[in-house]
């Protein structure tokens, strides 16, 4: 394989594994281990890591490179970007009657959330389901570039969202909110869907920032 193609393949594979969570936020991104993982030399891995650091998906710590882990101060900005991306998916359908949402994809997501009502759950599972719902909803509006950008934002916020357990009340609230948003889009009540979506994202932002602040406080208390 030509060197240029190999570099691109490693970059795409590593980016995919960071965004999907296959590489966790606590792992150190050592060149040797990643070279073994992808079956290449260290050079294309080093080049991929440099590109991903420029993309904002990799950060340098005291002991080397790690997946990006947001600081509390970063979260509001990331959620503002998330809100902008997701809102655009609905707004473009409101502005252009030729934009038609993929109804089947949204129906499948709504049904998945309904099935959760009588099931056991893990916080990690709900976070990943939430990400899938929102990327599916945005993809259903037909703009792949917006969806790809949202996946990158999700990857950055995911480590904080997975901190600690989710209460039963929050869990049931999330189920209801996702079902409502999906049903409003399916009913072509797009203005109501937009309001419900933005309210849902703002509520998630406040919850995640509070969780991050609590984690930061606990970490400080342990150190002292």
BELNORNOR-V297924 format. One record per helix or strand of 2 or more residues. SS is the DSSP state (2 for helix, 1 for strand). FROM is the first residue (numbers start at 1). TO is the last residue. Records with the same first field share a line. If there is no record, write none. Layout:
SS: FROM-TO + FROM-TO
This chain:
2: 3-20 + 31-38 + 42-55 + 72-95 + 103-118 + 123-139 + 144-161 + 168-186 + 190-223
1: 58-61 + 64-67
